[in-house]
Amino acid sequence: MATLTIRKLDEKTKARLRIQAAHHGRSMEEEAREILRSCLAVSRSSKGNLAETIQRRFAAFGGVKLELPLRTCGSRRDV
């Protein structure tokens, strides 16, 4: 197994890690390992259409229905 040293970790982050570890009944070291494992295990298959990705992300909030304005080109109206 490899060893990883994290330098310049601010005190607020360290305190939050300590509290979260205690909440889960783990050491800070085990909590950090679990955070890394879970973050790296997430599939990055979100390549594709940005609009669809945004729609999926905010679908739980119900979305917004917008009325599209008419476009004009000079004196002619495109419908």
Order of alpha helices (4+ residues) and beta strands (2+ residues): alpha-alpha-alpha-beta-beta
